[in-house]
Amino acid sequence: MIIPALLLGYPVAFTLGAVSIFFGTFALGIDFFQLLPLRIWGIMTNFTLLAVPLFVLMGVILEKSGLAQDLLETSAALFGKKKGGLAIAVILVGALLAATTGVAGATVVTMGVIALPTMLRHGYDRSLACGTIAASGTLGQVIPPSIVAILLADIMGVPVGRLFMATLLPGLLLVGLYISYVMVISRKNPLVAPAVTLKEGTFSRAEIIKSLTPPLVLMLSVLGSIFLGIASPTESAALGALGAILIAVSRKRMRWSILNSAALETVKLTSMVFLILVGATAFGMVFKSLGGDQAVSSLFYTTGVGSQFTFVIVSMVVIFILGFFLDFVEICFIVVPILEPIARSLGIDLLWFALIIAVNLQTSFLTPPFGFSLFYLKAVSPPEIKLSHIYKGITPFVLIQIIVLALIISFPNAVLWLPNTVDKMNGLL
């Protein structure tokens, strides 16, 4: 009943809440919901989830202060003279913005406005240009600090810092494979990604350093404080938000209108996430009380999905298919709480399971018909860009993401090496 309602366009939070109240009242009685306010209070006072609005605020301020534009212009000047250089610059900037913002929508829109016209003007293939921008903009869903990782860590009961460390290697692997794909296709057919000389992109060494230093320092400060155990993810998020404001002030780009706009956008996005979480909490209460979790577990076991490997593959296929129609927030709060107890009962490492879900959810931003990055990009694209160009362009990048997901599933120890090593250094293992 929930998925048809979502496909009809009803708001996620209200759909979850309404369906839960209807079935809960009918089957369990209205008194059952006396515990719901206490569950909601627990969500609102969750210190870990406080990192969500703080990281969002950091990303929005950096985007509105013009830092993203500076990075794109500088990187385009550095790499533009190479075949596929503009596309490589977009990928690197996307990765850097991912490590300082974690907000996919802002990154895709910013690069769509700035980079796409430049790439088209210099003869880049429309599909390649669109695919590069859309895929690079979603790196923030994997590269820490990732909002997806924060939500998954809370749902799965794993430390956010460890999940951030686990997502670092897959994120860098995606960046490397994206760049490799662009280099191969540009060598094979130079006309799709020609080398260019940007007249407007002449920068001195001092200007390049001035452009690249602030995001690098901010990234190292935020992630370094988490990885070294100096600060919790929430505390580092506060540090990142303050750092973003200071960068904007140092560039003389912080005005009251920018701060006000960033605060409003942060409130809107955070409110959406937490409203969905409240609705998902009501859904989870009713679902478990009606024996839904046991029914799903029995279904997995009776259909022969009782082994770890088979369960993981089936789970990833289900999440991948749902990503065509649902947003990552909806999948996190509806599907993951159903899968988590089964994974725990099978003895699956929940940190690794959260990691492969995070990488899988990244594809939900790119897969049609409801991939959010596709709509973000189309909204800011020139009129000559059709949805067919965007769909064609993202296809190889989705395949790359599937390859990375397969590698993570096949070699779990490789991606868990960093968090395990850091824990050993800190005496936690």
N, C-alpha and C positions, 0 to 999 in steps of 0.2 A: 504493500500500500504506500510505503514511503517513497520508493523510487519512482512510481508513476506520478505521484504528486510533485516530486522535484522536477521531473521532465516536463510537467505542465507549467512550470514557472513559479510555483509557490515558494516563499522564502524557506530556507533550510531550517532555521531555528524554530519557526512557528509550526512547520510541518512535523518536526520531531516531537515538539511539545504537545501538539494537538493529537497526534496519533497515539502518543503514550498515555495521555489523560483519558482518551476515549476507551482504549483497550484496558487500561489499568482500572478505571472506574467500573467498567462492565464485568471484568473478571475478578478483581480483588477488592473493589469497594473504594469509596472516596477517602476513607481513613488511611488507606495505604500511603497517600501522598503527604502525611504529616511529617515524614522524615525528609522530604525533598528540600525544605528550606535549610536544614542543617547541611545537606550535601552541597547546596548552592553556596552557603557561607564558607564551606571548606574550599571551594573553588576560588572564591573571591579573595580569600586570605592565603592562597598558595604563593609562597615566596618565589618559587622557581618560575611560575608563569608570569611574574612581574617583569621578567626579561623581555617578554614579547613586545609590550608597548615601548620599552626603552630602545630596543634594537630597531624597531620601526621608526621611532623618532630620529635616531641617528641616521638612518638611510634617507629619510625624507629631507632632512636638513642638508645633507651633502648633495642631494639631487637639486634642491632648490637654490643652493648657494652657488651653483655653476661648476662644482668640482668635476662632475662627470663630463661636462663639455670640455673643460681644460684637458682632462685625461685623453679624451678622444682626439682632440686636435693635435696634441703632442705626439701621441702614439701613431697617428696617421702620417705625420711628418717623418717619423723615425722609420716606419716600415713600408711606406707607400711606394718607394722606388723598387721594391722587390715584386716579383710575380705573386699575386695573391696577398700583397702586403697590407692593403686596407682591411681585408677580411681577417688577417692575423691580428692586426691592431684591435679590431672590434672584439675578437675572442679574448685577448689579453686584458683589455679594459673591462670586459664583462666579468672576467675572473677577479680582477682587482676590486671592482665595485661589489661583487658578491661577498668578498672577504671583509668589506667595510660597511655593507648595508644589509644584505640578506633579504632585500625586498625585490622580487622579480618584476612586478608591474612597473615600478619606477625606472628600473634599469632598461627594460624593453622599450618603454615610451621614450626615454631620453636618447637612447642610441638610434631608435627609429627616426626621431626628429632630426638628429644631427648627422648620423653616419649614412643613413639610407640615401638621401638625396646626393651626397658626395659620391657614393659608390655607383649610383646610377649615372651620374653626370660623367664619370670617367670610364663608362663602358662595361661595368660589371654586369654579369648575367643577373636578371631580376630574381630568379629562383634562388641562386646561390647567395645573393645579398640578403634576401629575406630570411632564408634558412639560417644563415650565420648569425644574424641579429637576434632572431627568436630563440635559438639554442643557447647563445651566449648569455642572454638575459635570464635564462632559467638556472644558470649555475649557482645562483644564490640559494637554491633549494637544497643543494648538497654541500657546497663549500661553506664552512662555518664562518660567522655565526648564522645558522639557518633556523628560520622560524619553524620549519618542518621538524627539524631535529629537537627543538625545545618541546614541541607538542608530543612527539613520539616518545621522548625520554620520560615525560610525565605520565603518559598512558602506560608505557611498558615498565615503569618503575626502575629505570636505569639512570645513572648519573649523567647529567647533561654534558659535563666536561669530557667524560669518556666518549660519549657519542660524537661530540665535536671532533675529537682526535681521530676517531674511527672514520669519519667522513672526509677527512683531509686528503688521504691518498686517492680514493675514488674520484674526488673532485679534480685533483691534479691530473689524474689519468684521463679524465674526460677532456680537460683542456689540451693535453698533449695529443690525443686522438683527433680532436677537432682541427687543430693546427695541421696535423699530418694529412688529414683528408683534404684540406684547402691546398696544401703544398702539392699533393699528388695531382689533384684535378687541375690546378693552374699550370703545372708542367705538361700535363697531357693535352690540355687545350688552353693556351694562353689567352684566347679571346674571352673566356668566361671570367677571368680575373687578371686583367692586364696590370703591368707595372705602370705607375703614374708618378708625376712630379707635381706636388701641390704648391702652387704659387703662394697660396695663403698660409702655407704651413711651414714657414721658415722660423726656426726657433734656435736661440743660442743655448749653450750648455747650461747657463744659469737658469734660463727659463724652463728647460727640461727638468732640472733638479727641483726647481720651485714647484713644478706641477706634480711630480711623482712622489716627493718626500712626504707631504701630509698624509695621503692615504696609506702609504707604507708604514709610517710611524703609528698611525691610528690602528691599522690592522695588527701590527706586532704588539701594541700595547693591550688591545682587547684579547686577542688569542693567547698571547704570551702570559698574561696574568692568569688566564684559566689553566693553561697547560702546566704552568709552574706551580700551581696551587696557591698563588698569592691571593686570588679573589675568586669568589663563586661566579657562575655565569651571570647571575642577576647583578652583582656588583660590577662586573666588567662591562655589562650593558650600560649601566649608569655612567661608567667611565667613558664609554664610547659616545654616548649622547652628549656628555659635556665636551668631549674632544671635538665632536662635529661642530658644536656651537662655537668653540674657540677658533677652529679653522675658518669658519665663516666670518667671525669677527676680525681675524688677522688679515683676511682678504678684503676687508671693508665691504662685505656683501650681506652682513646681517642687519636687516631692518625689521621693524616691528611687524610689518605686513608678512614677511617671510616666516618669522617665528610663529605668528598667529596661524598662518596657512598650514605650516607643518604640524602644529599642535592639533588643529581641527582634523587634518587627514589622519593623524595617528589615532585620535579618538574614534573616528569612524571605522577604521580598519580593526582596531582592537575591540571595539564594541561588537562588530560582526563576529569575530572569532569567539568571544566569550558568550555571546548569545547562543551561538551554535553549540558551544560546550554545555551550557545550561540545558538546552533541549536534548542534547545527547545524553546528559546525566539522567534525565527523566526516562529517556528511552532505555538506557542501560538498566535502570532499576526495574522497570516493568518487564523487560526482556528476560532478565535473570530470574525474577520472581515467578514468571510463567514457565520456567524451565527451558528457555530458548538456548542458553549456553550448553546445557546438557544434550539437547536435541542436536545441535550442530556438532558437538563432539561425537555423539553416537553415529551421526551421518558420515563423518570422516572415517571412523573405525569400521563401520559396516560396509562401506564401499571400497575398503582396501587402502585407504589413505592413512594408515596407521603408522607408517614409517616416517622418520624425520625427512628424508629426501623427498618422498612423494608429497608429504604435507607442504613442504616449502615450495615445490614446483606448482602445486595446485593453488596455493595462496598467492603466489606471484602472478599466475595467469589471471586469477579472479581480480586482483587489484589492477592489473594492467588493463583488463577489459573495462572495469568500472571507471578507470581514468578517462575513457573516451566520453563519458557522460557526466561524471561528478567531479567536483573540485577536491583538491587534496585535503582541505579542512573537513569536508564531509566524510571522506574515506577514513581519515584519522579517527574521527569521533564515532563513526557508525560501525565500520568493518574491523578496525584494529582491536577494539576491546573484545570482539568475539573471537578473534584468532589468538590473542595473547594467552589466555588460559590453556588452550590446546598446545601451543608451542611450549609453554612451561611444563605441562604434563609429559610432553615427549622428550624433555631434557634438552631442548634447543637453547643455545646461548642467546639470551634476549637482546644483548647488545648487538650481536651480529644480525639477528632477525630485524631489529629496528633499523639497522644500517641498510639492509637490502630493501626494506620497505621504503626508506627515504629515497634511494636511488630510483626505485620503481615509480614512486610518486612524481619524480621530476618529469617523467614522460607525460603525465597527465596535463602538463602545461602546453605540450606540443601536439598531442594527438587530437585530430578532428573527431566530431564536429564541435566540441565545446572546450578546446584547449584555450586557456585564458590568454597565453602569450600571443596566439594567433589573432585574437580580437584586439589586443592592445596594439599590435603592430599594424593591423589593417586600419585601425582608427586614425593613425598618424601618418599613413603612407600616402604618396602622391596618387592621383586618380588612375594612372596607368598600371598600378599594382593591383592585380586581381587576387582573390582568394586561392585560385588555382596555382598562381605563382608561389604563394606562401606554403600551400600544402605540398607542392612538389619539392620546394626547398628544404622543408624540415624532415623529409623522409630519410635521407642518409644519416642525419643527426640522431633521429630516433633509433635507427639501426645501431649506431655507435653506442647509444645508451644501453640498448639490449645486450650488446657484446660485453660492456663493462659490468652489467648486472650478472651475466653468466660467469664472468671471471671472479666476481666477489663470492658467488655461490660456490664455485669450484675450489677457491683457495681462501677459505675464511681466516686462516692463521696469518696470511699476508696482510690483510686489512686490520686485523686486531693486534698486530705487532706493536704499533705505536702506543695505543692506550695501555697495553700490558707492560711495555717497557717503562713508560712514565710512572706507572703504579709501582713497579719494582724499585725505581729510583727513589720514590717517596716512601718506600717501606710498607706499601699497602698490599703487596703480594709476596 
